[in-house]
Amino acid sequence: MDANTKAGLIYRLTALFTRLPWPVLRRLADGLAWLWTRLDARESKVTRRNLELAFPHIDAAGRAGMHQQVMQATARQALETLYLWTHRPEANLARCLRQRIGQELYDAAHRSGRGLIVIAPHHGNWEMLNQWLASRGPVAIVYAPPESAVGDAFLQRARGGENITQIPAEGPAVRQMLKTLKAGGTVGILPDQQPKQGDGVFVPFFGIDALTMTLVNRLAARTGADLLYAWCERSGDGLQFDLHVEPAPAQLADADPVAATARLNADIEEIVRRNPTQYQWTYKRYTLRPEGSGQANPYADLRHRR
């Protein structure tokens, strides 16, 4: 059985699972969050450490409450994503998208012909955002392909659509993005993933130096494309979200990549602080440290902890 056939089978099984009513899926997600916490699983450990790093001024009891909410939000995001992937995007948008704040900004930039870079932090549910972007016209989305061929085939099927082009974050990706932007197209980038050494600069994120991609800066500087922040934030316990689209500053195209990237991180931090428990705190954001700093990987000891 080849990768595409296996991916198709997994997709059909997932679609059967997500036929369950959302209240049932939500309870399953909350059970998963409880299990992560009870077993102190990887998701639980990394989140706890990230909250310690990002919010040192909050006492232990306050961070414990945040930790519980992050676990719940993360588990719900996982099942929300499976639901969104296995239901028609137009039905998802009609059912799930409650408010569309700033939609007119996006539509104007999309029509401008100057090219558009959509900067989408890992906040809320970015798969809901992908479906909304595709509903407004063609968009190229940069993604990190899974190591498994089956996993990649599944993503191509689950995220694919008439208006979505998925660009693997490897080799010719930058060239493809430049071509899309110079032709007046739209590119979506998740900017808060740690790049490889040499593909980014160290700038503060929640007060800690984090290796941050310079991709947004390079694309903006070379193309003059419009820049927007966008995210879909969860609203209540139902399968509902509020879309947010906001202008990003011209400073992101600054000739100084350090200044531009520092501003990018500051803006993302400001977005996250509005509703911090919906951010992806399960990601090891600070593993790589500045050369010669003497700083240790803050997650190095987690495998030894319960």
KEMARBA-225583 format. One record per residue: residue number from 1; chain; x, y, z of N, C-alpha, C in turn. Coordinates in steps of 0.05 Angstrom, whole numbers. Example, Ala and Ser with C-alpha at 12.3 -4.5 7.8 and 13.67 -1.06 7.14 Angstrom:
   nr  kette    n.xx    n.yy    n.zz   ca.xx   ca.yy   ca.zz    c.xx    c.yy    c.zz
    1      A     264    -114     156     246     -90     156     264     -66     156
    2      A     257     -45     142     273     -21     143     258       1     157
END
This chain:
   nr  kette    n.xx    n.yy    n.zz   ca.xx   ca.yy   ca.zz    c.xx    c.yy    c.zz
    1      A      17     -24       0       0       0       0      18      25       0
    2      A      14      43     -20      32      66     -22      22      88      -2
    3      A      38     109       0      33     130      19       6     144      15
    4      A      -1     149     -10     -26     162     -16     -50     145      -8
    5      A     -48     119     -12     -70     101      -5     -73     100      25
    6      A     -50      98      39     -51      97      68     -62     123      80
    7      A     -54     145      68     -64     171      77     -94     174      72
    8      A    -103     163      50    -132     164      44    -148     148      65
    9      A    -137     125      72    -150     108      93    -151     122     119
   10      A    -129     134     127    -128     149     153    -148     172     152
   11      A    -150     186     129    -168     208     127    -197     199     130
   12      A    -204     176     118    -232     166     120    -238     158     149
   13      A    -219     146     162    -223     138     190    -226     163     208
   14      A    -210     184     202    -212     209     217    -239     222     212
   15      A    -249     221     188    -275     232     181    -297     218     196
   16      A    -295     192     199    -315     177     215    -314     186     244
   17      A    -290     189     255    -288     198     283    -300     225     287
   18      A    -295     244     268    -304     271     272    -333     275     265
   19      A    -347     254     259    -376     256     256    -390     257     283
   20      A    -375     251     304    -386     254     331    -393     283     336
   21      A    -414     289     351    -421     317     357    -398     331     371
   22      A    -395     357     365    -373     372     377    -373     371     408
   23      A    -396     372     422    -395     370     451    -381     344     460
   24      A    -385     322     445    -372     297     452    -342     299     447
   25      A    -335     310     424    -306     313     417    -293     332     437
   26      A    -307     353     446    -295     371     466    -290     357     492
   27      A    -308     340     500    -303     325     525    -280     306     522
   28      A    -277     293     499    -254     276     494    -228     293     495
   29      A    -229     317     484    -205     334     485    -198     341     513
   30      A    -218     348     529    -213     355     557    -202     331     572
   31      A    -211     307     565    -200     283     577    -171     279     570
   32      A    -164     285     545    -136     284     536    -119     304     551
   33      A    -130     328     555    -115     348     570    -110     339     599
   34      A    -130     327     611    -127     316     638    -105     295     639
   35      A    -105     277     619     -86     255     618     -58     266     614
   36      A     -54     286     597     -28     298     593     -17     308     620
   37      A     -35     322     635     -27     334     660     -22     312     681
   38      A     -39     292     682     -37     271     702     -11     255     698
   39      A      -4     249     673      21     234     667      45     252     664
   40      A      41     278     666      62     298     661      77     291     635
   41      A      60     289     614      70     282     587      87     305     576
   42      A      99     300     554     117     320     541     102     347     539
   43      A      77     347     529      62     372     526      60     387     552
   44      A      56     372     574      53     385     600      80     396     609
   45      A     101     381     607     127     390     616     137     415     601
   46      A     134     414     574     144     437     558     128     462     564
   47      A     102     459     567      85     482     573      92     494     600
   48      A      96     477     620     103     487     646     129     503     645
   49      A     149     492     631     175     506     629     172     532     614
   50      A     157     532     592     153     557     577     139     578     594
   51      A     120     570     609     106     590     626     124     601     648
   52      A     141     583     658     161     593     678     180     614     665
   53      A     188     609     640     206     627     627     193     653     619
   54      A     168     651     609     155     675     598     140     692     619
   55      A     132     679     641     117     694     661     129     690     689
   56      A     154     698     693     167     694     719     154     710     741
   57      A     140     732     733     128     750     753     102     738     765
   58      A      91     718     752      66     706     762      73     683     781
   59      A      59     682     803      66     662     824      59     634     814
   60      A      68     614     829      65     586     821      36     578     818
   61      A      19     588     835      -9     581     833     -22     593     808
   62      A     -14     618     801     -24     630     777     -15     616     752
   63      A      11     608     752      21     593     728       8     565     727
   64      A       2     553     749     -12     527     749     -39     529     736
   65      A     -53     551     742     -79     555     729     -76     560     699
   66      A     -56     575     691     -51     579     663     -44     552     649
   67      A     -27     536     663     -19     511     652     -44     493     646
   68      A     -62     492     664     -86     476     660    -102     486     636
   69      A    -105     513     634    -120     524     611    -105     519     584
   70      A     -79     520     584     -64     515     560     -67     486     551
   71      A     -66     467     570     -70     439     564     -97     435     551
   72      A    -118     447     562    -145     444     552    -146     457     524
   73      A    -135     481     520    -136     494     494    -121     478     473
   74      A     -98     467     481     -82     452     462     -96     426     452
   75      A    -108     412     471    -123     388     464    -147     394     447
   76      A    -161     415     454    -184     423     438    -175     431     410
   77      A    -153     445     408    -143     454     382    -137     429     364
   78      A    -127     408     376    -121     384     361    -146     371     349
   79      A    -167     369     365    -192     357     355    -207     376     337
   80      A    -206     402     343    -217     422     325    -205     419     297
   81      A    -179     416     296    -165     414     271    -174     389     255
   82      A    -176     366     268    -186     343     255    -214     347     244
   83      A    -231     361     260    -258     367     251    -258     385     226
   84      A    -242     406     227    -241     425     205    -230     412     180
   85      A    -211     394     183    -199     381     160    -218     362     146
   86      A    -237     351     161    -255     330     150    -283     339     145
   87      A    -287     366     146    -313     378     138    -308     399     117
   88      A    -328     404     101    -325     423      79    -318     451      89
   89      A    -298     463      78    -289     490      88    -312     510      88
   90      A    -329     510      68    -351     530      67    -371     526      90
   91      A    -375     500      97    -392     494     120    -379     502     146
   92      A    -353     498     148    -338     506     172    -339     536     176
   93      A    -335     551     155    -336     580     157    -363     590     165
   94      A    -384     578     154    -411     587     161    -418     580     190
   95      A    -408     557     199    -415     548     227    -396     560     248
   96      A    -371     561     242    -351     566     262    -340     594     265
   97      A    -341     610     243    -329     636     244    -350     656     253
   98      A    -348     665     278    -368     682     290    -365     712     282
   99      A    -341     722     285    -335     750     277    -311     750     258
  100      A    -312     770     240    -290     773     220    -279     802     223
  101      A    -262     806     242    -252     832     249    -228     838     231
  102      A    -231     858     214    -209     866     196    -210     852     169
  103      A    -232     839     163    -233     825     137    -230     845     113
  104      A    -240     869     117    -237     889      95    -208     896      90
  105      A    -191     896     111    -163     902     107    -150     880      90
  106      A    -157     855      95    -146     833      80    -155     835      50
  107      A    -181     840      46    -191     840      19    -178     863       3
  108      A    -174     886      15    -162     908       1    -133     901      -6
  109      A    -118     889      13     -90     882       7     -88     860     -14
  110      A    -107     841     -12    -107     819     -31    -112     828     -60
  111      A    -128     850     -62    -134     860     -89    -113     880     -99
  112      A     -95     888     -82     -77     911     -89     -58     905    -112
  113      A     -51     879    -115     -32     872    -136      -3     875    -128
  114      A       2     885    -103      29     889     -94      41     863     -81
  115      A      25     843     -78      33     819     -63      25     823     -34
  116      A      21     801     -19      12     803       8      25     780      24
  117      A      37     788      47      49     769      66      30     768      90
  118      A      18     745      95       1     742     119      18     729     141
  119      A      22     743     163      38     733     185      19     721     206
  120      A      21     695     210       1     681     226      15     667     250
  121      A      15     679     273      27     665     296      12     640     303
  122      A      25     622     318      12     597     328      -6     604     351
  123      A     -28     617     345     -47     627     365     -75     620     357
  124      A     -91     609     375    -118     601     368    -117     576     351
  125      A    -131     577     328    -131     554     310    -123     564     282
  126      A     -99     558     274     -88     568     248    -100     552     225
  127      A    -111     529     229    -124     514     207    -150     527     200
  128      A    -164     539     219    -188     555     213    -180     579     196
  129      A    -158     591     203    -148     614     188    -141     606     159
  130      A    -128     583     156    -122     573     129    -147     571     112
  131      A    -168     560     123    -192     556     107    -205     583     100
  132      A    -203     602     119    -214     629     113    -198     642      91
  133      A    -171     641      93    -154     653      73    -161     642      45
  134      A    -164     616      43    -171     603      17    -198     612       7
  135      A    -216     619      25    -243     628      17    -242     655       4
  136      A    -220     671       9    -218     698      -3    -202     698     -29
  137      A    -190     675     -36    -175     674     -61    -150     657     -58
  138      A    -134     654     -79    -110     637     -78     -90     646     -56
  139      A     -79     626     -43     -58     632     -22     -38     609     -22
  140      A     -13     616     -19       9     597     -16      17     596      13
  141      A      17     572      25      22     568      53      48     553      56
  142      A      66     564      72      91     551      78      88     532     102
  143      A      97     507      99      94     488     121     119     470     123
  144      A     122     459     147     144     440     152     134     412     147
  145      A     143     399     126     132     373     119     140     352     140
  146      A     122     334     147     129     312     166     150     294     154
  147      A     165     280     171     185     262     161     172     238     147
  148      A     148     231     155     134     208     143     121     216     117
  149      A     124     200      96     111     205      71      81     202      73
  150      A      72     184      91      43     181      95      32     207     108
  151      A      47     217     129      38     241     142      37     265     123
  152      A      56     267     105      56     289      86      33     286      66
  153      A      28     261      57       5     257      39     -21     263      53
  154      A     -23     257      78     -47     263      93     -51     294      95
  155      A     -30     308     101     -32     338     102     -40     349      75
  156      A     -29     339      53     -36     349      27     -65     345      22
  157      A     -76     323      31    -105     318      26    -122     335      45
  158      A    -114     336      71    -130     350      91    -131     380      87
  159      A    -107     391      80    -105     420      77    -110     429      48
  160      A    -109     411      30    -109     418       1    -136     430      -6
  161      A    -136     444     -28    -161     456     -39    -155     472     -63
  162      A    -175     481     -76    -172     495    -102    -154     520     -99
  163      A    -156     534     -76    -142     559     -73    -117     557     -56
  164      A    -109     533     -47     -87     530     -29     -63     516     -43
  165      A     -40     529     -43     -15     517     -52       2     513     -27
  166      A      11     489     -22      28     483       2      57     482      -7
  167      A      73     499       5     102     501      -2     118     489      21
  168      A     132     467      16     149     456      38     171     476      45
  169      A     177     479      70     197     497      80     225     485      76
  170      A     233     483      52     259     470      45     268     480      18
  171      A     294     476      12     305     481     -15     294     506     -29
  172      A     277     502     -49     268     524     -66     245     541     -55
  173      A     238     538     -29     215     551     -18     216     581     -21
  174      A     239     593     -15     241     622     -16     237     632     -45
  175      A     248     618     -64     245     625     -92     216     624    -100
  176      A     201     603     -91     173     601     -98     157     623     -85
  177      A     163     630     -60     149     652     -47     154     679     -61
  178      A     179     684     -68     185     709     -83     170     710    -109
  179      A     169     689    -123     155     688    -149     125     694    -144
  180      A     113     682    -123      85     687    -118      80     716    -111
  181      A      96     727     -93      92     755     -85      97     775    -107
  182      A     117     770    -124     123     789    -146     101     788    -167
  183      A      86     766    -167      63     764    -186      37     775    -173
  184      A      40     787    -149      17     799    -136       1     779    -119
  185      A      12     756    -114      -2     735     -98       1     738     -68
  186      A     -10     719     -54     -11     720     -25       4     696     -14
  187      A      20     701       7      36     680      20      30     681      50
  188      A      24     657      62      20     656      91      43     643     105
  189      A      53     656     127      77     646     141      71     645     171
  190      A      78     622     183      78     619     212     105     628     222
  191      A     108     651     234     134     663     238     148     656     264
  192      A     135     641     281     146     636     308     155     607     312
  193      A     166     596     291     180     570     292     210     575     292
  194      A     224     560     307     253     563     309     266     553     283
  195      A     281     570     269     294     562     244     320     548     250
  196      A     334     539     230     360     527     233     380     550     239
  197      A     402     543     252     424     562     256     432     573     229
  198      A     435     600     227     442     612     202     418     623     186
  199      A     394     614     193     370     623     179     354     643     196
  200      A     366     653     218     352     672     235     371     687     252
  201      A     360     704     269     376     720     288     363     717     316
  202      A     379     722     336     369     721     364     358     748     372
  203      A     333     748     378     320     773     388     300     765     410
  204      A     293     783     428     277     776     451     248     767     443
  205      A     239     747     458     211     739     456     203     732     485
  206      A     185     747     496     178     745     524     203     748     542
  207      A     221     767     534     244     773     551     267     754     548
  208      A     266     734     531     287     715     527     295     714     498
  209      A     321     715     493     331     713     465     322     687     452
  210      A     309     690     429     299     667     415     309     669     386
  211      A     319     647     375     327     646     347     302     649     330
  212      A     301     670     315     276     677     300     282     680     271
  213      A     264     669     254     268     670     225     269     698     215
  214      A     286     703     195     287     729     181     272     728     155
  215      A     256     707     150     243     703     125     223     725     119
  216      A     208     733     138     188     755     133     203     780     125
  217      A     224     787     139     240     811     132     251     809     104
  218      A     263     786      97     275     784      70     254     786      48
  219      A     231     773      52     211     774      31     199     802      28
  220      A     194     815      51     183     842      51     202     862      38
  221      A     228     860      45     248     878      34     251     875       4
  222      A     249     851      -6     255     846     -34     231     850     -52
  223      A     207     850     -41     183     851     -58     166     876     -53
  224      A     168     889     -30     150     911     -24     121     903     -20
  225      A     117     877     -13      90     867      -9      77     879      15
  226      A      50     880      15      35     888      39      39     867      61
  227      A      36     876      86      40     859     109      17     860     128
  228      A       6     837     135     -16     836     154     -12     813     174
  229      A     -20     818     199     -21     797     219     -50     786     218
  230      A     -52     759     222     -79     747     222     -79     722     240
  231      A    -101     718     254    -104     694     271    -134     690     276
  232      A    -141     665     283    -168     658     291    -168     649     320
  233      A    -181     665     337    -181     660     365    -206     645     373
  234      A    -203     625     390    -226     610     400    -245     628     416
  235      A    -271     623     413    -291     640     427    -310     621     442
  236      A    -306     619     469    -323     602     485    -317     573     482
  237      A    -336     556     491    -332     527     491    -342     514     465
  238      A    -357     529     449    -366     518     424    -345     518     403
  239      A    -351     506     380    -332     505     358    -335     532     342
  240      A    -327     553     356    -330     580     344    -304     596     348
  241      A    -299     614     329    -275     630     329    -281     658     320
  242      A    -263     676     328    -264     704     318    -239     708     302
  243      A    -243     717     277    -220     724     259    -210     752     267
  244      A    -184     754     267    -171     780     272    -151     785     249
  245      A    -153     808     236    -134     816     216    -125     845     224
  246      A     -99     849     226     -88     875     234     -64     882     217
  247      A     -60     908     212     -37     916     195     -11     910     210
  248      A      10     903     196      37     899     206      53     923     198
  249      A      72     932     214      87     956     208     107     953     185
  250      A     113     975     172     133     975     150     161     968     161
  251      A     165     971     187     191     965     199     199     936     194
  252      A     180     918     189     187     890     184     203     887     158
  253      A     203     907     142     220     907     117     246     923     121
  254      A     253     930     145     276     946     151     302     933     140
  255      A     320     950     132     346     940     121     362     925     142
  256      A     356     931     168     369     917     190     352     894     199
  257      A     360     869     192     343     846     199     339     842     229
  258      A     358     850     245     355     848     274     333     866     284
  259      A     333     891     275     312     910     283     285     900     273
  260      A     284     891     248     259     882     237     248     857     252
  261      A     265     839     258     256     814     271     249     819     300
  262      A     263     837     313     256     845     341     228     857     341
  263      A     222     873     321     194     884     320     174     862     315
  264      A     180     844     298     162     821     293     156     806     318
  265      A     176     799     334     172     785     359     156     801     379
  266      A     162     827     380     147     845     399     118     845     391
  267      A     112     846     366      84     847     357      70     821     363
  268      A      83     798     358      71     772     364      67     770     394
  269      A      86     778     410      83     777     439      58     794     448
  270      A      54     817     436      31     833     443       5     819     436
  271      A       4     805     414     -19     790     406     -25     768     427
  272      A      -4     753     434      -6     731     452     -16     740     479
  273      A      -5     763     489     -12     772     516     -41     779     519
  274      A     -55     784     497     -84     789     498    -100     765     509
  275      A     -90     742     502    -103     717     510     -82     695     511
  276      A     -65     695     531     -40     678     529     -45     648     530
  277      A     -68     639     540     -72     610     542     -79     597     515
  278      A     -83     614     494     -89     602     468     -64     600     450
  279      A     -41     607     461     -16     605     446      -5     576     448
  280      A      13     569     428      24     542     427      49     541     446
  281      A      43     539     472      65     537     492      77     509     493
  282      A      66     490     478      77     463     478     102     461     460
  283      A     109     482     447     132     482     428     157     491     442
  284      A     179     477     437     205     484     449     218     507     434
  285      A     211     531     442     218     555     427     247     564     432
  286      A     259     555     454     285     567     462     307     546     463
  287      A     306     525     448     326     504     450     354     513     441
  288      A     356     528     419     381     538     410     388     564     424
  289      A     412     567     434     421     590     449     442     606     434
  290      A     445     632     439     465     647     425     493     636     430
  291      A     508     635     408     535     624     410     552     640     429
  292      A     567     626     447     584     640     466     570     651     490
  293      A     543     648     491     528     660     514     531     644     540
  294      A     539     618     537     540     601     560     513     592     570
  295      A     492     600     556     465     593     564     459     564     557
  296      A     445     550     575     438     522     570     411     520     557
  297      A     406     498     542     380     492     532     361     489     556
  298      A     340     506     558     323     505     582     305     480     584
  299      A     305     464     563     288     440     563     305     414     567
  300      A     331     417     570     349     394     570     342     374     593
  301      A     332     385     615     328     367     638     300     355     638
  302      A     282     362     620     254     354     622     250     324     619
  303      A     268     311     604     264     282     600     269     267     627
  304      A     281     280     646     286     267     672     265     273     693
  305      A     245     290     685     225     298     704     199     283     700
  306      A     185     279     722     158     269     721     139     293     721
END
